[in-house]
Amino acid sequence: MLFIVIVDAFMVSALIVGALAGSLTMTAEAMRGGLGYALECFTVVLLRRIHRGVLADMEFGAGKLEQVASVVIAASMLLAATWVGWNVLRLWSGARELGTPIGLALAAIIGMINLYVNVLAWDSVRRSITDDASLIMHAQLHLRRVKLIASLVVSIGLTVSALSTDDVVVAWSDSLGSLFVAGYMIVHGVGVLRAALPDLLDRSAGAHVRETVARALKAHAADHDCVLRVRTRHSGRTTFIEIHLAYDAALNIAEVQRRVDALKATIDADLAGAEVAVIATSISIADTAVVA
């Protein structure tokens, strides 16, 4: 990630220079690159804090922050796509002028360099992804894939614009390249939002988790007197399960712990890696009657 931030610092500057050439495609790429660079800096700071234990005191880990980062990345895609679409309309209405031949040639050269840098950045993130990689890294890989494909289309469009002497061809090439990038960002931005927003809104872990917990409680129904509350949730890639159970006050601590461990083992068999917390409450026979 540090490698990407350092390289992109130079590329964003180059994209801004290319945007001054007047090409809508390059201007859109410069805007998108600037937004992406700001998010990359945020991501690096967040990852450093996670890996160094600064955020270790958060009750459910750093999953929420990871999801926030994913939402911000998606929002930046949608924002850039909206801006591009608006300026395509301005281009065809005559409110925005076409770039000059020299400017378009400069933009095409910078576009090819940007494509090469995006290939290096995408490969760097791809090689760093493991099975237990955080949501931030998966979001970054997703973003890098979008940038790579978009920069390829941008390079083709800029090359056609630079080589053509017909203003209509230049306008169509610039517009179609920009709209393709905008459409691609919308599709992937919506996909990221659909994956991240539900957990930010504290949605339960889902029907599969609830059914698994219900089966485990039914299998161990004889071990506890009643179920007081069950809560499930996701935080990043981890599933958290919190179960409040009432046990006979006559049981000793060792026996209660044995029953709790047996319940956890049953849940772990179906939900490997889940964080299961069982809160045991003592309850008398009279209390049991009231609860019933």
N, C-alpha and C positions, 0 to 999 in steps of 0.2 A: 504493500500500500504506500509506503514511503517513496518507493521507486516511482510509482504512478503519479504521486503528488508532485514530485520534483520535475518529472518529464512534462506533465500537463501544465505546470507553471509557465514553461516556455511556449507550449503549443497554444494556450489560451491567448497569449500575447500575439502570436503569429496569426491566429484566427481573427483577432480584432483588426490587425493590419489588413488582412484579406477582406474583411467586411467593409473597410473603407473604399474598396474598389467598386462598390455599388451592387454587387451580386446579392440577390435575395437569399439564395441558397447558402452562400457563405455567411451572410449576416445571421441567418437562423442558426447555422452551425456555431457561430461565435457566441450567440446568446445561450444556446444549449450547453456549449462547452464551459461558459462561465458559471452557469447554474450547477453543472456537474462538478466543477472544480471546488465550489463552495461546499458541496455535499461530501466530496472526498476528504476535505480537510476536517469536517465534522466527524466523519467516519473514523479517520485515523485517531483523533483525540479520544473518541468513545472506545475504540478497540484497545488503545493503550491503557485507559483507565480500567477496563474489564480485565485485561491480562495481568495488570499489576495489583489487582485486588482492591482498588479504590472503591469500587461499587459492590464489594462483597457483602456489605451489611444490608443490602436490599433484600427484603423478605423472600421474594420470589425470583431472585437473580436479576439479570439485566435484560430479560426478555422483552419487557415493555419498551425499554429504550431502543432495542433492536427493531421492534415493530414501528416505533415512531420514525426511526431512520428510514425504514422501508416506505412508509407513507410519505415522508418528505421527498424521497427520490421519485415516487410515483407522481406526486403533485407537481414536481418540477417538469416532468415529462409532459403532463397535461397543459401546464402553463406555456411551455415552449411551443407545443402544438397549436394552441390557440393564437399565439402571437404570429406564427408562420401563416396560418390560415387567413388572418386579418390582412396581412401584408400581401398575400397573393391577390386578394380582392383589390387592394390599392394599386397593385401593379397593372391589372387589367382595366382598371377604371382610369388609368393615366395619372393617378396621384403619386405614383412612384416611378422614377425613371430607371431605364436599363443601365447596366454598368458599361464603362468604356472598354474597347478592345484590349488595351494594355492592362487595365484593371482586372478584366476577366481572366486574362492570361496569368497574372499574378495570383489570382484567387485559385486557378486550376493547379498551379504549382504547390501552393500551400495546402490545397485539398489532398494532393497525393502524399505530401509529407504527413498530414494529419492521419491519413489512412494507415500509413506505416506505423506511426506511433500508437494508434489504436490496436493494431495487430499485436504489438509488443505488450501493451497494457492488458489486453484480453488474455493473452497467453500467460502472463505473470499471475493474474488472479486465478485462472483455470488450474494452474499447477499447484496453487496454495489451498484449493478446496479439498477437504477430507469428509468422511462420513459424518463426523460430529461438528462440522463447521457451523458457525453461528449464522443467524438470519442475515446479519449485516453482510457477510461475505457472499452469501447466495444472492442477495439483492445487488451487490456490486458486480457479481458475475453476470447477472441478468442485465444490468445497466451497461456493462462493457460489451455484451453481445449486441445490444441495441445500437450502441455507438459505432461498433465495427461495421455492422450492416448499413447503418445510416451513412457512415463516412464513405463506404464503397459507392452507394448511390450518388452521394454528393460529388465524389470525384468524377464519376461518369458524366453527370449533368454539367459540371463546371468545364470539363474537357470539351463537350459538345458546344457549350456556349462560347468558349474561347476560340474554337476553330471555325465557327459559323460566322458568316457575314450578313445573314438575314436577320433583321430585328424580330420577325415573327418566330423564327426558329429559336432564337435566344430567349424570347419571352416564354415560349412553350417549355423549353428545356429547363429554365430556371423555375418555372411554376410547378411542373410535374415532379421535379426532384424535391422541391420543398414540400409539396403535398404528400409525397411518398414518405418522407421523413416524419411529417406531422402525423400521418395515419399510423405509422409504425409505433410512434411514441404513445399515441392514444391507446392502442390495443394493449401494449405491454404495461402502460401506466395503470389502466383499469384492472389488469390481471394482478398486479402487485397490491392494489388497494383492496381487491376482493380477498386476497390472502391474509392481509395484515389487519384490516379494520375490525373484523369480528372479535379478535382477541383483545384489541384495545378497548372494546366496549364490554369487556368482561363476560363474554359468552361462555357457557359451560363447555366442558371438554368434548361433548358430543354424545350421541346415542350409544355408540359402541362402548365408551368408557362407562357410562351409566349402567348399561346392561351387564357389563363385566362385574362392576361393583355389586349390583343387585344379586347376581348369581353367587358371588362369594359370600355375601351376607346371608343368603338363603342356605348355603351349604354349612355355615357355621351358626345357624339360628339358635342352636341349643347352647352355645357358649356365652351368649349375652341375653339380658332381659328385654331390652328394647333398643331401637335405633332412634336417636334423638335428632340427628341432622347429618346430611351428606352433601358435600360441596366438591365440585370439580372445576378445574380451569387449566388453560394452557398459558405458559409464559415462555415465549420463544419456542424452542423445540422440546420443552419438558412439560409433562403432564403432572399436575398436582392434584392429589385427592385427600380430602379432609373428612374424616368420619368421626362422629360423636356417638359413643355407645354407653349404655347404662349397664353396670354389672351388679350382681348381688353384693351387698355390703359385707356379707359374711366371708367372701373370698379373700384370700391373702394376696399380696402384691405379686408374688411369684406366679401364682396360678393365673391372675389376670394378664400378666406379661406373656405367659405361654399361649394364651388364647389370642392375644393381640398378634403375636408373631405368626401363629398359624393362619390368621386371616390375611395378614400381609403377604405371606408366602403364596397363598392362593391367588391373590390379585397380581402379584409379580409374575406368576406363571403365564398370565395372559397379557399383561401390560409391562413388558420388560422396560426398565429405565424410569418407570413412573415414581414420583416422590409421594409415598403414602404416609399420612399421619393419622393415627388413631388416638382419639382423646377419650380416655376411660373415666366415667363418673360412677361413683358408688351410689346405690339406690336400695332402699329397704323394701320389704314386701308390701308395706302400706303404700309407699310411693309408687310402686309398680302398678298397683290397682288404680291409682289416680291417673297415671299416664295412660293406661289402657282406656 
